[in-house]
Each structure stands twice: as structure tokens, then as C-alpha cells.
Amino acid sequence: MTDAREIIEVKSLEEMALEKFGEQLKKWKAQYEPKPLSVIEVEGKMIVLKPMTPAVMSQYSMLMAGEGMAEATRYALNELTLGGDAEVIDDDDYFMAAMMQFATVVEIKKGRASKL
């Protein structure tokens, strides 16, 4: 039998973001719809990102090729962050985790190309 004190409430990232940012999150969502916002959370620290733009993606890609993943990700996070905890970007311990999570944000729609 499970003791009620042992039950841990698990919240979705969206629920956590809504608790942290409240009405501001709703305003950001309305501002950028129909595109979704992204949230990166590392040990309770959180940032909300606006949708990727072609200009940011282009610069991110150039930095990935020349400067590496850390510089490219730091650039993109600085450009896309609407609000949240600065430690996610500024503190290396949080940033390394955020860098890995950012790869899922960068995914774009799948397409196909072929020479005929």
C-alpha cells in the first residue's frame, strides 16, 4: 500500500511554464500563433523561446559550421528567448543541458529532395 505522502505530483513542462509565467505566457502564445513556443527546463530553471526564424536559423547554421555547437546555441538562445531564468544561458552547468535540449527545438519539417 502506498503512503499518500510518497505520491509525487508530476507536472508537464507546459503546466510548469504556465505556473511560472502565467498571463505573460498566454500573451506570448497569442502573439506567435499558430507557431508553437518552446520551453527548455533545467533543474527548475526555465526559458521560453519564440519560434525559430529563417534569419536565426541561417546564422545558427553558420556558427555551427565555424564556431561550434556551444557558440551557435548560445547565439540562438539569446535571439529566441522571450523570458525566463538567465542562468539557463549564462551558467555553464545549466547551459550544457540546455544545449542538448535545444537540438529538438531546431528540428524543422521533414522534406525530400531528389534530382530527376
C-alpha positions in Angstrom: 0.0 0.0 0.0 1.4 3.4 -1.0 1.5 6.1 1.7 -0.1 9.3 0.4 2.9 11.3 1.4 5.0 9.3 -1.1 3.0 10.3 -4.1 4.9 12.8 -6.1 2.9 15.1 -8.5 4.4 15.1 -11.9 3.6 18.2 -14.0 4.0 18.6 -17.7 6.5 21.2 -18.9 3.6 23.3 -20.2 2.0 23.2 -16.8 5.2 24.3 -15.2 5.7 27.1 -17.7 2.1 28.3 -17.1 2.7 28.4 -13.3 6.0 30.3 -13.7 5.0 32.8 -16.4 1.2 33.0 -16.0 -0.6 35.5 -18.2 2.6 36.5 -19.9 2.9 33.0 -21.4 -0.6 33.3 -22.8 0.2 36.7 -24.4 3.4 35.2 -26.0 1.4 32.2 -27.3 -1.2 34.5 -28.8 1.5 36.8 -30.3 3.2 33.9 -32.2 0.3 31.6 -33.0 -0.2 29.5 -35.0 3.5 28.6 -34.4 4.2 27.0 -31.1 6.6 28.3 -28.5 9.3 26.1 -27.0 10.3 25.7 -23.4 13.7 24.5 -22.1 13.8 23.5 -18.4 17.0 22.5 -16.5 16.7 21.6 -12.8 13.8 24.1 -12.2 15.3 26.9 -14.3 13.3 27.6 -17.4 13.3 29.8 -20.6 10.6 30.3 -23.1 11.6 30.5 -26.8 9.8 32.1 -29.6 9.6 30.2 -32.9 12.8 29.8 -35.0 13.1 32.3 -37.8 14.9 31.9 -41.1 17.4 34.6 -40.1 18.3 33.0 -36.8 18.4 29.6 -38.4 20.8 30.9 -41.0 23.2 32.5 -38.5 22.9 29.4 -36.2 23.9 27.1 -39.1 26.9 29.4 -40.0 28.1 29.4 -36.4 27.7 25.6 -36.1 30.0 25.2 -39.1 32.5 27.8 -37.9 32.5 28.3 -34.2 30.8 25.1 -33.0 27.7 24.0 -31.2 28.2 26.0 -28.0 28.5 29.4 -29.7 25.7 28.6 -32.2 23.4 27.5 -29.4 24.2 30.5 -27.2 23.6 32.8 -30.1 20.2 31.2 -30.9 19.1 31.1 -27.3 19.9 34.8 -26.9 18.0 35.7 -30.0 14.9 33.5 -29.3 14.4 33.8 -25.5 11.3 35.7 -24.6 11.8 35.3 -20.9 12.9 33.1 -18.0 15.9 32.4 -15.9 19.2 33.8 -17.3 21.2 31.0 -15.7 20.0 28.7 -18.4 22.1 30.6 -20.9 24.8 32.2 -18.6 25.7 29.4 -16.2 27.7 26.7 -18.0 26.3 23.9 -15.9 22.7 24.8 -17.0 23.8 25.8 -20.5 25.3 22.4 -21.3 22.0 20.7 -20.6 20.1 23.4 -22.4 22.4 23.0 -25.4 21.4 19.3 -25.7 17.7 20.1 -25.4 17.9 22.9 -28.0 18.6 20.3 -30.7 14.9 19.3 -30.5 13.8 22.9 -31.0 15.9 23.2 -34.1 14.2 20.3 -35.9 12.4 21.5 -38.9 9.7 19.9 -41.0 10.9 16.9 -42.8 11.1 17.1 -46.6 12.5 15.3 -49.5 14.6 16.3 -52.5 15.9 14.4 -55.5 17.4 15.1 -58.9 15.2 13.8 -61.7 
